[in-house]
Amino acid sequence: MGGLAAFGLSFFLIWFLKVTNFEGGAGYFTSFVILTGVAGGFVVGLITALTMRSTFTQRCSRIRGPKLDGDSIRLEVELKCPRD
């Protein structure tokens, strides 16, 4: 997502900063902005995943699941294949 956002941002910045296309300047600028956006998105995603991991495991450990007459409910599935 960071790369896509940076792709759109790069076109705006090329227009706003009046980056010339001489010797591929606009292309190199776009590539640099996209790579920066991808790296930034990776860092933000990593930090978010690490901070949410601790709260997620705490929440899941408290969940006991549904009970029926004091016993836990279990789902059992049996698969049968037809004979040829």
Helices and strands as residue ranges (DSSP letters): H 2-17, G 22-24, H 25-62, E 67-68, E 71-72
